[in-house]
């Protein structure tokens, strides 16, 4: 066995803490430096708390529609303080669990801001002063922070996603700047909880970069929910008035004013490297702030690794965790590489949306002859029983080899269903493989099987005109 190495992991988010635990499992001596709370953005102010709040909004929405099932609920009300407290309890359980895991694996945790002094030294400034840690390897896992735009600096009137997940009260009128996944997840959540919501998006439609057929379903849903979605719109500034906030926007060259009580800015996130001391070891970032790495997560300094949001797109927790496992294995002397065919993306809108692998247009741009199959949830017995029949599963396949290239879905619980699609692509499965696999009935994953059959115009539960 290779000699145990001393490793400092800077950042304890889903990239950093996963890396630290795997390093310990592989016999390395690990120190984790965290400037805030274990679990990073994801567990504390991102993925987990947002999904907890979204679940509450979805439950309220379902209760409101329960009369269709013969269930009458009267006097339903929202206690915002209690909701936020419950959300915090979910977060506390998970972050506490991370702390126990690190302790049980023998990882030392040091709280404070880390600065790289040289390739074998990290300085940490915490509430008890400064300390210096010597090491053989350094793993940078500092994550990202919300991006502000000029004229909309974060504060009392302008929330980032962090403040939106801990409201003191429900805003009557919420203006969301940015129609990407964070903006739509939170905007739809607030609409379900009772706020009037307006979304302004700089591009021609919602969720730029996603499958347009899926996006159309989300855009229709926003219309049904009475969310005012304004495309090709740029937020220019705002003023506080007695009746609330007046936000100036520009839509296709024309000026317009929108009144609201709260602004939520969700135009993206930027990698965090402030104060890290990258220049001291000859490292620098590339636009928009990523540190270049190879497929073993090494930077150009051989014993310094970089994982998670700061290592490049996609800025997703599960991608960061995978990179953490790769870096840990390499440090421990294994010949591991970041070698994945796809990274799934899940969007907790209403309905949910999920995507993995190539878009249809992307595959065509690579010169691949493609064929697609689509199956609607309107034809799914399970979806009907859930009263959630909007959406579909769409499979993009190679017309010559039948290999699954991409799967894009919108509808009930598709954030769970996408796992089968990701496995299929990683294993090089064909649509025939999916179609021949028996799927339990009545379940939502049957839509995957039928979409695979639809590629060959053989779906049983929809009619496809013979070619």
C-alpha positions in Angstrom: 0.0 0.0 0.0 1.2 3.5 -0.8 2.3 5.7 2.0 -0.4 7.7 3.7 -0.4 11.4 2.6 -1.5 14.5 4.4 -4.3 16.2 2.5 -6.0 19.5 3.1 -9.5 19.9 1.6 -10.6 23.5 1.3 -14.4 23.5 1.5 -16.9 21.1 2.9 -19.7 21.2 0.4 -20.8 18.1 -1.6 -17.5 18.1 -3.5 -15.2 18.7 -0.5 -16.8 16.5 2.2 -17.3 13.6 -0.2 -13.6 13.9 -1.3 -12.5 14.0 2.4 -14.5 10.9 3.4 -13.2 8.9 0.4 -9.6 10.0 1.2 -10.0 8.7 4.7 -11.5 5.5 3.5 -8.4 5.1 1.3 -6.1 5.6 4.3 -5.1 9.2 3.9 -4.7 11.8 6.7 -7.3 14.5 6.1 -7.9 18.0 7.3 -11.0 19.8 6.1 -11.1 23.6 6.2 -14.6 25.2 6.1 -15.2 29.0 6.5 -18.9 28.6 7.2 -21.0 25.5 7.7 -20.5 21.8 6.8 -22.4 20.9 3.7 -21.7 24.1 1.8 -24.2 25.9 -0.3 -26.1 22.7 -1.3 -27.0 21.5 2.2 -27.4 24.9 3.8 -28.7 27.5 1.4 -29.2 25.6 -1.9 -30.4 22.2 -3.1 -31.8 20.8 0.2 -33.6 23.8 1.7 -35.0 24.8 -1.7 -36.4 21.4 -2.2 -37.9 21.3 1.3 -39.6 24.6 0.6 -40.7 23.5 -2.8 -42.2 20.4 -1.3 -44.3 22.6 1.1 -45.5 24.7 -1.9 -46.4 21.5 -3.8 -48.3 20.1 -0.9 -50.4 23.3 -0.5 -51.1 23.2 -4.2 -52.3 19.6 -4.0 -54.5 20.3 -1.0 -56.0 23.1 -3.0 -57.0 20.7 -5.8 -58.1 17.9 -3.5 -61.8 18.6 -4.0 -61.5 16.7 -7.4 -60.9 13.6 -5.3 -63.9 14.3 -3.0 -61.6 15.7 -0.3 -62.6 19.1 1.1 -60.1 21.0 3.1 -61.2 24.2 4.8 -59.2 26.9 6.5 -55.8 26.1 5.1 -53.2 28.8 6.0 -49.5 29.3 5.9 -47.3 29.9 8.9 -44.1 31.2 7.2 -42.1 31.2 10.4 -43.0 27.6 11.1 -42.2 26.6 7.5 -38.8 28.2 7.7 -38.2 26.5 11.0 -39.1 23.1 9.6 -36.8 23.7 6.6 -34.0 24.6 9.0 -34.5 21.3 11.0 -34.1 19.3 7.7 -30.9 21.2 7.0 -29.6 20.7 10.6 -30.1 17.0 10.4 -28.2 16.7 7.2 -25.3 19.0 8.1 -25.1 17.3 11.5 -24.8 14.0 9.7 -21.9 15.2 7.6 -20.1 16.3 10.7 -20.6 12.8 12.3 -19.4 11.1 9.1 -16.2 13.2 9.0 -15.5 12.6 12.6 -16.2 8.8 12.4 -13.8 8.6 9.4 -11.1 10.4 11.4 -11.1 13.7 9.4 -10.1 16.8 11.3 -12.3 19.8 10.7 -10.9 23.3 11.0 -13.2 26.3 10.8 -11.9 29.5 9.1 -10.9 31.1 5.8 -8.1 29.2 4.0 -5.2 30.8 2.1 -2.7 28.8 0.2 0.8 29.9 1.3 2.7 27.5 -0.9 2.1 24.1 -2.5 2.5 22.3 0.8 1.2 24.9 3.3 -2.3 26.3 4.0 -3.0 29.1 6.5 -6.4 29.3 8.2 -7.8 32.4 9.8 -10.6 31.6 12.2 -12.3 33.1 15.3 -9.4 31.8 17.4 -6.7 33.3 15.3 -4.3 31.9 12.6 -2.9 28.4 12.2 -0.7 26.8 9.6 -1.2 23.3 8.2 1.5 21.4 6.4 0.4 18.9 3.8 1.4 16.8 0.8 -1.7 17.6 -1.3 -4.3 20.4 -1.4 -7.9 20.0 -2.8 -9.7 23.2 -3.6 -13.5 22.8 -3.3 -14.6 26.3 -2.5 -17.8 26.2 -4.6 -19.7 29.3 -5.9 -21.7 32.3 -4.7 -24.8 34.0 -6.2 -24.1 36.5 -9.0 -25.4 40.1 -8.6 -26.0 42.5 -11.5 -25.4 46.2 -11.5 -28.2 48.2 -9.8 -29.4 45.1 -8.0 -26.9 44.5 -5.3 -28.2 42.0 -2.6 -29.8 43.6 0.4 -33.2 44.1 2.0 -35.0 44.8 -1.3 -33.1 42.4 -3.5 -32.8 38.8 -2.4 -30.4 36.2 -3.6 -31.5 32.6 -3.5 -30.1 32.4 0.1 -32.5 35.1 1.4 -35.4 33.7 -0.6 -35.2 30.5 1.4 -35.5 32.2 4.8 -38.3 34.8 4.4 -39.7 36.6 7.4 -43.0 37.0 5.5 -44.5 36.1 2.2 -44.1 38.9 -0.3 -47.4 39.9 -1.9 -45.7 40.7 -5.2 -42.4 39.1 -6.2 -40.3 40.0 -9.2 -37.8 37.4 -10.3 -34.8 38.5 -12.4 -33.7 35.4 -14.4 -35.7 32.6 -15.9 -33.2 29.8 -15.4 -33.8 26.9 -13.2 -33.2 28.7 -9.8 -35.5 31.5 -10.8 -38.3 29.3 -12.0 -38.0 26.8 -9.1 -38.3 29.6 -6.5 -40.7 31.7 -8.5 -43.1 28.7 -8.9 -42.7 27.9 -5.2 -43.7 31.4 -4.1 -46.6 31.4 -6.5 -47.9 28.1 -4.9 -47.4 29.6 -1.5 -49.6 32.6 -2.5 -47.4 35.4 -3.9 -48.1 37.1 -7.2 -45.0 36.4 -9.4 -43.4 38.1 -12.4 -40.3 36.6 -14.1 -38.1 38.6 -16.4 -35.7 36.8 -18.6 -33.0 38.2 -21.0 -33.3 35.5 -23.6 -36.2 34.5 -25.8 -37.7 31.9 -23.5 -37.5 30.1 -20.1 -34.7 27.7 -19.1 -32.2 28.6 -21.8 -30.1 25.6 -23.0 -32.8 23.0 -22.2 -34.9 20.9 -24.5 -37.4 23.3 -26.1 -40.2 20.8 -26.2 -39.9 20.3 -22.5 -39.6 24.0 -21.9 -42.9 24.7 -23.7 -44.6 22.6 -21.1 -43.1 24.7 -18.3 -44.1 27.9 -20.1 -47.7 26.7 -20.4 -47.7 25.8 -16.7 -46.5 29.3 -15.8 -49.4 30.7 -17.8 -51.8 28.4 -16.0 -50.4 29.4 -12.6 -50.8 33.1 -13.6 -47.1 33.8 -13.5 -46.3 36.8 -15.7 -43.2 35.7 -17.8 -41.5 38.4 -19.8 -38.9 37.3 -22.3 -36.2 39.4 -24.0 -36.3 41.7 -20.9 -33.4 43.4 -19.1 -33.7 44.7 -15.6 -32.2 48.3 -15.5 -32.7 49.4 -11.9 -35.3 50.0 -9.2 -36.6 52.7 -6.8 -38.3 52.3 -3.4 -41.7 54.0 -3.3 -44.4 54.2 -0.7 -46.5 51.6 -2.4 -43.5 49.3 -2.9 -40.6 48.9 -5.4 -40.7 50.1 -8.9 -38.4 48.1 -11.2 -37.4 49.5 -14.6 -37.0 46.9 -17.3 -36.3 47.2 -21.0 -38.3 44.8 -23.3 -37.1 44.8 -27.0 -35.9 48.4 -26.7 -39.0 49.7 -24.9 -39.0 50.9 -21.3 -41.5 49.5 -18.8 -42.0 49.7 -15.0 -43.1 46.8 -12.8 -44.3 47.3 -9.3 -43.5 44.7 -6.7 -42.7 44.3 -2.9 -39.6 42.1 -3.3 -37.0 41.4 -5.9 -35.3 38.0 -6.3 -32.1 38.1 -8.5 -31.2 34.6 -9.9 -29.0 35.4 -12.9 -26.5 32.7 -12.0 -23.6 31.9 -9.8 -19.8 32.6 -9.9 -17.0 30.4 -8.7 -15.5 31.5 -5.3 -11.8 32.0 -5.1 -11.5 35.2 -3.2 -8.5 35.3 -0.8 -7.4 31.8 -1.7 -3.9 32.9 -2.7 -3.8 31.1 -6.0 -1.2 33.5 -7.3 1.3 32.3 -4.6 1.4 28.9 -6.3 1.2 30.1 -9.9 -2.5 29.4 -10.4 -5.1 31.6 -12.0 -8.7 31.4 -13.0 -10.2 31.5 -16.5 -13.5 33.2 -17.3 -15.9 33.2 -15.6 -13.6 32.2 -12.7 -12.9 28.5 -13.1 -9.6 26.8 -12.3 -8.5 24.6 -15.2 -8.0 20.9 -14.4 -7.2 17.7 -16.2 -9.3 14.5 -16.1 -7.7 13.5 -12.8 -8.8 16.9 -11.3 -5.2 18.1 -11.1 -4.4 21.8 -11.7 -1.1 22.7 -13.4 0.5 22.4 -9.9 0.7 18.5 -9.7 -0.2 18.2 -6.0 -3.1 20.7 -6.0 -6.5 19.5 -7.2 -9.7 21.3 -7.9 -13.2 19.9 -7.7 -16.9 21.1 -7.7 -18.3 24.4 -9.0 -14.8 26.1 -9.2 -13.6 23.3 -11.5 -16.0 24.1 -14.3 -19.4 23.5 -15.7 -21.9 22.0 -15.0 -22.1 23.6 -11.6 -24.1 20.8 -10.0 -23.6 19.1 -6.6 -23.6 15.6 -7.9 -21.0 16.4 -10.6 -18.8 17.9 -7.8 -19.2 14.8 -5.6 -18.1 12.6 -8.5 -15.0 14.8 -9.0 -14.3 14.5 -5.3 -14.2 10.7 -5.6 -11.9 10.9 -8.6 -9.4 13.3 -6.9 -9.4 11.2 -3.7 -8.6 8.0 -5.7 -5.8 9.7 -7.6 -4.2 11.1 -4.4 -4.3 7.6 -2.9 -2.3 6.3 -5.9 -5.1 4.8 -8.0 -5.3 5.3 -11.8 -8.7 7.0 -11.7 -10.0 9.5 -14.2 -13.1 11.7 -14.6 -14.6 9.7 -17.4 -18.4 10.1 -17.6 -20.6 10.1 -20.7 -23.3 12.3 -19.1 -24.3 14.3 -16.1 -28.0 14.4 -15.3 -29.7 17.8 -14.6 -32.9 18.0 -12.5 -35.2 21.0 -12.3 -37.8 21.2 -9.6 -40.3 23.3 -11.4 -44.0 22.5 -11.7 -44.1 20.1 -13.4 -40.6 18.8 -12.8 -38.1 18.6 -15.6 -35.0 16.4 -16.1 -32.4 15.9 -18.8 -29.4 13.8 -19.5 -27.2 13.3 -22.5 -27.4 15.1 -25.8 -30.2 17.3 -27.0 -31.6 16.4 -30.4 -30.1 19.5 -32.1 -26.8 18.9 -30.4 -26.6 15.3 -31.7 -27.4 16.6 -35.2 -24.7 19.3 -35.0 -22.2 16.5 -34.4 -23.2 14.8 -37.7 -25.2 12.0 -36.0 -28.4 10.8 -37.7 -30.9 10.8 -35.0 -34.4 9.3 -34.3 -36.6 10.2 -31.4 -39.5 8.6 -29.5 -41.9 10.4 -27.2 -44.5 9.2 -24.7 -47.0 11.5 -23.0 -47.9 11.2 -19.3 -51.5 11.9 -20.4 -51.5 8.2 -21.5 -50.0 7.0 -18.1 -52.5 5.4 -15.7 -50.1 6.2 -12.8 -49.9 9.9 -13.8 -53.7 10.1 -14.0 -54.0 8.7 -10.5 -51.6 11.4 -9.3 -53.6 14.1 -11.2 -50.3 15.1 -12.9 -50.6 14.3 -16.6 -48.7 17.2 -18.1 -45.5 16.4 -19.9 -43.7 13.5 -21.6 -40.5 11.4 -21.9 -38.5 12.0 -25.0 -35.6 9.7 -26.1 -33.0 10.8 -28.6 -31.2 7.8 -30.2 -28.6 7.1 -32.9 -30.6 6.0 -36.0 -27.9 3.7 -37.1 -26.8 2.0 -33.9 -30.0 2.4 -31.8 -27.9 3.7 -28.9 -29.5 6.1 -26.5 -27.9 9.5 -26.8 -30.1 11.6 -24.6 -33.3 11.6 -22.6 -35.4 14.7 -21.8 -38.5 14.6 -19.7 -41.0 16.9 -18.1 -43.8 15.7 -15.8 -44.5 14.0 -12.5 -41.4 12.9 -10.5 -39.1 13.0 -13.5 -36.3 14.1 -11.3 -36.4 10.5 -10.0 -37.0 8.8 -13.3 -33.9 10.4 -14.9 -31.6 7.9 -13.0 -32.7 5.1 -15.3 -31.8 7.2 -18.3 -28.4 8.2 -17.0 -27.6 4.5 -16.3 -28.7 3.6 -19.8 -26.4 6.2 -21.5 -23.4 5.3 -19.2 -23.8 1.6 -20.1 -24.2 2.3 -23.8 -27.8 0.8 -23.8 -30.0 0.8 -26.9 -33.6 1.8 -27.1 -34.3 -1.9 -27.6 -32.6 -2.7 -24.3 -35.0 -0.2 -22.6 -38.0 -1.4 -24.4 -37.3 -5.1 -23.6 -36.9 -4.4 -19.9 -40.0 -5.2 -18.0 -41.2 -2.1 -16.1 -43.6 -2.5 -13.1 -47.2 -1.5 -13.6 -48.7 0.9 -12.8 -45.7 3.2 -12.4 -44.3 6.3 -14.0 -41.1 4.6 -15.4 -43.4 2.8 -17.9 -43.2 6.0 -19.8 -39.5 5.4 -20.4 -40.2 1.9 -21.8 -43.0 3.3 -24.1 -40.8 6.2 -25.3 -38.2 3.6 -26.2 -40.8 1.7 -28.1 -42.0 4.9 -29.7 -38.5 5.4 -31.3 -39.5 2.4 -33.5 -43.1 3.5 -33.8 -44.1 0.5 -31.7 -45.5 2.1 -28.5 -48.6 0.2 -27.3 -50.5 2.9 -25.3 -50.4 5.7 -27.9 -51.3 5.5 -31.6 -48.4 6.2 -34.0 -49.2 6.5 -37.7 -47.2 4.0 -39.7 -44.4 5.7 -41.8 
